[in-house]
Amino acid sequence: MTDQVTSRRRFLAATSLAAGAPFVSRLSWAEGSPMQKLQYAAIGLGGRGMYDVQSISRHEKVRMVAGADVESATAKKLADRMDEVKTFSDWREMFETMGKKIDLVSVSTPDHMHGIMAMSAMNLGKHVYVQKPLAQTIGECRAMQETARRNKVIVQMGTQGASSFNDRNGSDLIRRKLIGKVTEAWVFSGKGWGDKNPLPDREDPVPDGLDWDGWLGVGEKRPYLKKYYHPKNWRKRQGFGTGTLGDMGCHIFNAMYRGLGLTVPKKVRSQTAVPNEHNWTSNERVEFEFPGTPFTDGDLKVFWSSGGERAPRELTSLVPDGVKYRYGCLLKGENGVLLLRHGSSPMVLPEKKFAGIGPAKLESFGHHNAFIDAILGGDRSRLLSPVDFAAPMTESILLGNVAMQHTPGWLEWDAKKAQVTNDDAANENIRRTYRAGWKIMGA
């Protein structure tokens, strides 16, 4: 047995335990030429990044060749277990050094780096799997969509639930019009990625092995604060994350958005403001108005809430006792109500009226595998979060964040011009300027 095979098996066993589930790879590194497989590089190797590494690497037509992470200890764990994989602290160096040997890239980093990393990879001709939300700003979403088209590469957003039986059945139930045309929708998350406290007035030493400037990336330069940004709390911070709406919205909106055939909102307003210029709020309340589709009764009002509040009692009272739905969506239709539970099977309500309604018969496939198979020339219909779908859905969600940063009144959205027509200040949040020294590679 070669040292490489031994190393790889040791890595797979260790990451299986870390994920809490069996992880079996069908790759055989000792067989065939490496060029017969897609060469894979990952940016972000901890947490969700490791999950993406596991899922993509297990495909029989993929060979992992490189990884980058701003934490040297995280990169070292990968290097120790897969000594044939080269690791870097700077993703740009990885591209400059190994760009010609890479076919596909995963981006599993804080939200503020999604755009520059993904577009740099696309400009270098790489296919990209990028975690949700697709980007931190609407301008980046638009640019990523255009960059993917121009370079003719495949891009999949990491909303793995989109490929699940639950989301696909939810979309199918909407399309079957069992509850008639949808008149309004309530989307909710029990999680609250927010912080009402002001920015701490201190500066802490940067831990050994952390490239803090690399972590800040395109974000503005600021002092390191222990446990305030890195490794997990960046989702609460306006400069780096997108709050609960950006974090969970891309998951929970998916089945409704796809099933109803929604585009982008005509207008949006916030019933809660952010607590300060640094943080998102824990109790988001946002209202969207989407153009009507064949599955809606005219223009559709969609209400979003985070932190525990759900839909009105007239809808929640139809949910049987004991049914858990901390995250999900309630669609009110002409003839009934559809409950889409994030991570669980959908329910058509009231139950007595819709007894016997069963799920569609759907073929099983994985979100990561669908991305890889599409690159290999397979069935693209399985690509359920491609950039042309993910960009407008993420844009819709990020409009809610723009509303929270500005007036509680309606913001009118001109989708063709990609601008708010009645609030000049709000338009400043549509696009961003990257910090000096950071630019999109290959542009």
C-alpha positions as CSV (number, residue, x, y, z in Angstrom):
1,M,0.0,0.0,0.0
2,T,1.4,3.4,-1.0
3,D,2.0,6.2,1.6
4,Q,-0.5,8.3,-0.3
5,V,-3.3,5.8,0.0
6,T,-2.5,5.3,3.7
7,S,-2.5,9.0,4.2
8,R,-5.8,9.4,2.3
9,R,-7.5,6.6,4.3
10,R,-6.4,8.2,7.5
11,F,-7.8,11.5,6.5
12,L,-11.2,10.0,5.4
13,A,-11.5,8.1,8.7
14,A,-10.7,11.2,10.7
15,T,-13.1,13.5,8.9
16,S,-15.9,10.9,9.0
17,L,-15.7,11.0,12.8
18,A,-15.6,14.8,12.8
19,A,-18.8,14.9,10.7
20,G,-20.5,12.4,12.9
21,A,-21.5,10.2,9.9
22,P,-19.9,7.5,7.8
23,F,-17.8,8.8,5.0
24,V,-16.9,6.4,2.3
25,S,-14.8,7.4,-0.7
26,R,-15.0,5.7,-4.1
27,L,-11.7,7.3,-5.2
28,S,-8.7,5.1,-5.8
29,W,-5.6,7.2,-5.9
30,A,-3.4,4.2,-6.9
31,E,-5.3,3.6,-10.1
32,G,-5.3,5.6,-13.4
33,S,-3.7,8.9,-14.4
34,P,-4.6,11.9,-12.2
35,M,-5.5,13.8,-15.4
36,Q,-8.5,11.5,-15.8
37,K,-10.1,13.1,-12.8
38,L,-11.2,16.7,-12.0
39,Q,-8.5,18.5,-10.0
40,Y,-10.1,20.1,-6.9
41,A,-8.9,22.9,-4.7
42,A,-10.8,24.2,-1.6
43,I,-10.7,27.7,0.0
44,G,-11.8,27.4,3.6
45,L,-11.0,24.1,5.3
46,G,-12.7,24.3,8.7
47,G,-16.4,23.8,9.7
48,R,-18.6,23.9,6.6
49,G,-15.5,24.0,4.5
50,M,-14.5,20.5,5.7
51,Y,-18.0,19.3,5.0
52,D,-17.6,20.5,1.4
53,V,-14.2,18.9,1.1
54,Q,-15.6,15.6,2.2
55,S,-18.6,15.7,-0.1
56,I,-16.7,16.8,-3.2
57,S,-13.7,14.6,-2.6
58,R,-15.7,11.4,-2.3
59,H,-16.8,11.7,-6.0
60,E,-15.0,9.0,-8.0
61,K,-14.0,11.5,-10.7
62,V,-12.4,14.1,-8.3
63,R,-8.9,14.3,-7.0
64,M,-8.1,17.0,-4.4
65,V,-4.8,18.7,-5.1
66,A,-4.8,21.9,-3.0
67,G,-6.4,23.8,-0.1
68,A,-6.1,27.3,1.4
69,D,-7.0,28.6,4.9
70,V,-6.0,31.6,6.9
71,E,-5.5,29.4,9.9
72,S,-2.3,27.5,9.7
73,A,-3.5,24.8,12.2
74,T,-6.5,24.1,10.0
75,A,-4.4,23.9,6.9
76,K,-1.9,21.6,8.7
77,K,-4.6,19.2,9.6
78,L,-5.4,18.7,6.0
79,A,-1.8,18.5,5.0
80,D,-1.0,15.9,7.7
81,R,-3.8,13.7,6.6
82,M,-3.4,14.1,2.9
83,D,0.3,14.7,2.2
84,E,-0.3,14.8,-1.6
85,V,-2.5,17.9,-1.1
86,K,-0.6,21.2,-1.1
87,T,-1.8,23.8,1.4
88,F,-1.6,27.6,1.4
89,S,-2.5,30.4,3.8
90,D,-3.3,32.7,0.9
91,W,-5.8,31.5,-1.7
92,R,-4.3,33.9,-4.3
93,E,-0.9,32.2,-4.0
94,M,-2.6,28.9,-4.4
95,F,-4.1,30.1,-7.7
96,E,-0.8,31.6,-8.9
97,T,1.1,28.5,-8.0
98,M,-1.3,25.8,-9.1
99,G,-3.9,27.5,-11.2
100,K,-3.2,25.4,-14.3
101,K,-3.7,22.1,-12.3
102,I,-7.1,23.1,-10.9
103,D,-10.5,22.4,-12.5
104,L,-12.9,23.2,-9.8
105,V,-12.9,25.2,-6.6
106,S,-15.0,25.3,-3.4
107,V,-15.4,28.6,-1.5
108,S,-16.4,28.1,2.1
109,T,-15.5,31.3,3.9
110,P,-17.2,34.2,5.6
111,D,-19.7,35.9,3.3
112,H,-17.6,39.0,2.5
113,M,-15.0,36.9,0.6
114,H,-17.4,34.9,-1.6
115,G,-17.6,37.3,-4.5
116,I,-13.9,38.0,-5.0
117,M,-12.8,34.4,-4.6
118,A,-15.5,32.9,-6.8
119,M,-15.1,35.5,-9.6
120,S,-11.3,35.1,-9.5
121,A,-11.7,31.3,-9.9
122,M,-14.2,31.8,-12.7
123,N,-11.9,34.2,-14.5
124,L,-9.2,31.5,-14.4
125,G,-11.6,29.1,-16.0
126,K,-12.5,27.1,-12.8
127,H,-16.0,25.8,-12.0
128,V,-17.1,26.9,-8.5
129,Y,-19.1,25.6,-5.6
130,V,-19.7,28.6,-3.3
131,Q,-21.4,28.5,0.0
132,K,-24.6,30.5,0.7
133,P,-25.3,33.3,0.4
134,L,-23.9,33.5,-3.1
135,A,-22.4,36.9,-2.2
136,Q,-22.5,39.7,0.4
137,T,-24.0,42.3,-1.9
138,I,-26.4,42.5,-4.8
139,G,-23.7,44.0,-7.0
140,E,-21.6,40.9,-6.5
141,C,-24.5,38.6,-7.2
142,R,-25.0,40.3,-10.6
143,A,-21.3,40.3,-11.3
144,M,-20.9,36.6,-10.4
145,Q,-23.8,35.7,-12.7
146,E,-22.2,37.6,-15.6
147,T,-18.7,36.3,-14.9
148,A,-20.0,32.7,-14.9
149,R,-21.7,33.3,-18.3
150,R,-18.7,35.0,-19.8
151,N,-16.3,32.2,-18.8
152,K,-18.8,29.4,-19.5
153,V,-18.2,27.8,-16.1
154,I,-20.6,26.0,-13.8
155,V,-21.4,27.6,-10.5
156,Q,-23.5,25.9,-7.7
157,M,-24.5,27.7,-4.5
158,G,-24.1,25.6,-1.3
159,T,-27.8,25.3,-0.4
160,Q,-27.6,21.5,-0.1
161,G,-31.2,21.3,1.1
162,A,-32.3,22.3,-2.4
163,S,-31.4,18.8,-3.6
164,S,-33.2,17.1,-0.7
165,F,-36.5,15.2,-1.0
166,N,-38.1,17.7,1.3
167,D,-37.4,20.9,-0.7
168,R,-38.1,19.2,-4.0
169,N,-41.4,17.8,-2.8
170,G,-42.3,21.2,-1.4
171,S,-41.8,22.8,-4.8
172,D,-43.8,20.0,-6.4
173,L,-46.7,20.5,-4.1
174,I,-46.8,24.2,-5.0
175,R,-46.7,23.3,-8.7
176,R,-49.6,20.9,-8.3
177,K,-51.7,23.7,-6.9
178,L,-53.2,21.6,-4.2
179,I,-53.9,24.7,-2.1
180,G,-54.8,26.8,-5.1
181,K,-53.0,29.9,-6.0
182,V,-50.8,31.3,-3.1
183,T,-52.1,34.6,-1.6
184,E,-49.3,35.3,0.9
185,A,-46.3,33.6,2.4
186,W,-44.6,33.7,5.9
187,V,-41.0,32.6,6.1
188,F,-39.4,32.2,9.5
189,S,-36.2,31.2,11.4
190,G,-35.9,30.4,15.1
191,K,-32.2,31.4,14.9
192,G,-31.1,35.0,15.4
193,W,-27.7,36.1,14.2
194,G,-27.6,39.5,15.7
195,D,-26.0,41.7,18.4
196,K,-27.5,44.9,19.9
197,N,-24.2,45.8,21.6
198,P,-21.8,48.5,20.3
199,L,-18.4,47.6,18.9
200,P,-16.0,46.9,21.8
201,D,-13.4,49.5,22.4
202,R,-10.3,47.3,22.6
203,E,-7.8,45.5,20.6
204,D,-6.6,41.9,21.3
205,P,-3.4,40.1,20.2
206,V,-3.8,38.2,16.9
207,P,-3.4,34.4,17.7
208,D,-0.3,32.7,16.4
209,G,-1.0,31.0,13.1
210,L,-3.9,33.3,12.0
211,D,-3.4,35.5,9.0
212,W,-5.7,38.3,10.2
213,D,-5.1,40.6,7.2
214,G,-5.9,37.6,5.0
215,W,-9.1,36.9,7.0
216,L,-10.2,40.6,6.6
217,G,-9.5,40.3,2.9
218,V,-11.6,42.8,1.0
219,G,-13.2,44.1,4.2
220,E,-12.0,47.3,5.8
221,K,-8.9,47.1,8.0
222,R,-9.8,46.8,11.7
223,P,-8.2,45.5,15.0
224,Y,-8.5,41.8,16.0
225,L,-11.1,41.2,18.7
226,K,-11.0,37.8,20.4
227,K,-14.1,35.7,19.5
228,Y,-15.9,38.8,18.1
229,Y,-15.4,38.0,14.4
230,H,-13.5,34.8,14.0
231,P,-14.3,31.9,14.0
232,K,-18.1,32.0,14.2
233,N,-19.5,35.4,15.1
234,W,-18.8,37.1,11.8
235,R,-22.4,36.3,10.7
236,K,-23.6,39.0,13.1
237,R,-21.4,41.7,11.7
238,Q,-22.4,43.9,8.8
239,G,-19.0,44.1,7.3
240,F,-18.5,40.3,7.1
241,G,-21.8,38.4,7.4
242,T,-25.4,38.9,6.3
243,G,-27.3,38.2,9.5
244,T,-29.9,35.5,9.8
245,L,-31.7,36.6,6.6
246,G,-28.6,36.0,4.6
247,D,-27.4,33.0,6.5
248,M,-30.7,31.0,6.7
249,G,-32.9,32.8,4.1
250,C,-31.1,31.2,1.2
251,H,-32.0,27.8,2.7
252,I,-35.6,28.5,3.8
253,F,-36.7,30.6,0.8
254,N,-35.6,27.9,-1.7
255,A,-38.6,25.6,-2.0
256,M,-41.1,28.4,-2.0
257,Y,-39.0,30.6,-4.4
258,R,-38.5,27.7,-6.9
259,G,-42.0,26.3,-6.6
260,L,-43.7,29.7,-7.2
261,G,-41.3,30.7,-9.9
262,L,-40.4,34.0,-8.2
263,T,-38.0,36.6,-9.6
264,V,-36.9,39.6,-7.6
265,P,-39.1,41.9,-5.5
266,K,-40.8,45.0,-6.7
267,K,-40.3,46.6,-3.3
268,V,-39.3,45.7,0.2
269,R,-39.5,47.3,3.7
270,S,-38.2,46.5,7.2
271,Q,-40.2,46.6,10.4
272,T,-37.0,46.5,12.4
273,A,-33.8,48.4,12.0
274,V,-30.3,47.2,12.7
275,P,-29.1,48.2,16.2
276,N,-25.9,50.0,14.9
277,E,-23.6,50.4,12.0
278,H,-21.6,47.3,13.0
279,N,-24.2,44.5,13.7
280,W,-27.3,42.9,12.4
281,T,-30.4,42.5,14.5
282,S,-31.6,39.3,16.2
283,N,-35.3,39.9,15.5
284,E,-35.6,40.6,11.8
285,R,-39.0,41.6,10.4
286,V,-39.0,42.2,6.6
287,E,-41.8,42.4,4.1
288,F,-41.3,41.7,0.4
289,E,-43.6,42.3,-2.6
290,F,-42.9,40.0,-5.5
291,P,-44.4,40.2,-9.0
292,G,-47.1,37.7,-9.5
293,T,-46.6,34.3,-11.2
294,P,-49.0,31.7,-12.5
295,F,-48.9,30.1,-9.0
296,T,-49.8,33.3,-7.1
297,D,-53.0,35.4,-6.8
298,G,-51.5,38.5,-8.2
299,D,-48.4,40.2,-6.6
300,L,-47.3,38.2,-3.6
301,K,-46.5,39.5,-0.1
302,V,-43.8,37.5,1.6
303,F,-43.1,38.1,5.3
304,W,-39.8,37.2,6.9
305,S,-39.0,36.9,10.6
306,S,-36.1,35.6,12.7
307,G,-35.7,35.0,16.4
308,G,-38.9,33.1,17.1
309,E,-41.9,34.9,15.7
310,R,-43.9,32.9,13.1
311,A,-47.0,33.3,11.0
312,P,-50.4,34.6,12.2
313,R,-52.5,32.4,14.4
314,E,-55.0,31.7,11.6
315,L,-52.2,29.7,9.9
316,T,-50.3,28.2,12.8
317,S,-53.5,26.9,14.4
318,L,-53.8,24.5,11.5
319,V,-50.5,22.8,12.4
320,P,-51.2,19.7,14.4
321,D,-49.9,19.6,18.0
322,G,-46.4,18.1,18.3
323,V,-45.3,19.1,14.8
324,K,-42.0,20.9,15.0
325,Y,-41.2,23.7,12.6
326,R,-38.7,26.1,14.1
327,Y,-37.5,27.0,10.6
328,G,-39.8,27.0,7.5
329,C,-42.4,28.6,5.4
330,L,-46.3,28.8,5.6
331,L,-48.0,29.4,2.3
332,K,-51.6,30.6,2.4
333,G,-53.5,29.5,-0.6
334,E,-57.0,29.8,-1.9
335,N,-57.9,26.3,-0.8
336,G,-55.6,25.5,2.1
337,V,-52.2,26.0,3.7
338,L,-48.8,24.5,2.8
339,L,-46.2,24.1,5.6
340,L,-42.6,23.8,4.3
341,R,-40.5,22.6,7.2
342,H,-36.8,23.2,6.7
343,G,-35.1,19.8,7.0
344,S,-38.4,17.9,7.3
345,S,-41.2,16.8,5.1
346,P,-43.8,19.3,3.9
347,M,-47.4,19.2,5.1
348,V,-50.7,20.2,3.3
349,L,-53.2,21.6,5.8
350,P,-55.7,21.1,7.2
351,E,-54.8,17.4,7.4
352,K,-58.3,16.1,7.2
353,K,-59.1,18.0,4.0
354,F,-55.9,16.8,2.3
355,A,-55.7,13.2,3.7
356,G,-54.0,10.8,1.3
357,I,-51.9,13.5,-0.5
358,G,-48.5,11.9,-0.9
359,P,-45.1,13.1,-2.0
360,A,-43.9,12.9,-5.5
361,K,-41.6,10.0,-6.5
362,L,-38.2,11.6,-6.8
363,E,-34.8,10.2,-7.7
364,S,-32.2,10.6,-5.0
365,F,-29.0,12.6,-5.7
366,G,-26.6,14.8,-3.8
367,H,-26.1,18.5,-4.1
368,H,-22.3,18.3,-4.5
369,N,-22.5,15.3,-6.9
370,A,-25.0,17.1,-9.1
371,F,-22.5,19.9,-9.4
372,I,-19.6,17.6,-10.3
373,D,-21.7,15.5,-12.7
374,A,-22.8,18.7,-14.5
375,I,-19.1,19.6,-15.0
376,L,-18.5,16.2,-16.5
377,G,-21.3,16.8,-19.0
378,G,-24.1,15.0,-17.1
379,D,-27.7,16.0,-16.5
380,R,-27.8,19.7,-15.7
381,S,-31.4,19.5,-14.5
382,R,-30.1,18.2,-11.2
383,L,-28.2,21.4,-10.7
384,L,-30.7,23.0,-8.4
385,S,-28.7,26.1,-7.2
386,P,-26.9,27.2,-10.3
387,V,-25.8,30.8,-10.4
388,D,-28.7,31.8,-12.7
389,F,-31.1,30.7,-10.0
390,A,-29.0,31.5,-7.0
391,A,-28.2,35.1,-8.0
392,P,-31.7,36.5,-8.2
393,M,-32.8,34.5,-5.1
394,T,-29.9,35.9,-3.1
395,E,-30.5,39.4,-4.5
396,S,-34.1,39.2,-3.2
397,I,-32.9,38.2,0.2
398,L,-30.1,40.8,0.4
399,L,-32.7,43.5,-0.5
400,G,-34.2,42.8,2.9
401,N,-30.8,43.6,4.5
402,V,-30.6,46.8,2.6
403,A,-34.1,47.7,3.9
404,M,-33.0,47.0,7.5
405,Q,-30.1,49.4,7.1
406,H,-32.4,52.3,6.0
407,T,-35.9,53.7,6.2
408,P,-38.8,51.6,7.5
409,G,-40.8,52.8,4.5
410,W,-41.0,50.9,1.2
411,L,-37.8,50.7,-1.0
412,E,-38.8,50.6,-4.6
413,W,-36.6,48.2,-6.6
414,D,-35.8,48.6,-10.3
415,A,-34.5,45.2,-11.2
416,K,-33.4,46.2,-14.7
417,K,-31.2,49.0,-13.5
418,A,-30.3,47.3,-10.2
419,Q,-31.1,50.3,-8.1
420,V,-33.5,51.6,-5.5
421,T,-35.5,54.4,-7.2
422,N,-36.7,56.3,-4.1
423,D,-33.7,56.3,-1.7
424,D,-30.3,57.3,-2.9
425,A,-28.6,56.4,0.4
426,A,-29.9,52.8,0.1
427,N,-28.1,52.4,-3.2
428,E,-24.8,52.8,-1.4
429,N,-25.4,49.3,0.0
430,I,-26.0,47.7,-3.4
431,R,-22.4,47.5,-4.4
432,R,-19.1,47.6,-2.5
433,T,-15.5,48.8,-3.0
434,Y,-12.8,46.3,-2.1
435,R,-10.0,47.3,0.2
436,A,-6.8,48.6,-1.5
437,G,-4.5,45.7,-2.6
438,W,-7.4,43.3,-3.2
439,K,-8.7,42.8,-6.8
440,I,-10.4,40.1,-8.7
441,M,-7.8,37.8,-10.3
442,G,-7.9,37.4,-14.1
443,A,-10.1,40.5,-14.6
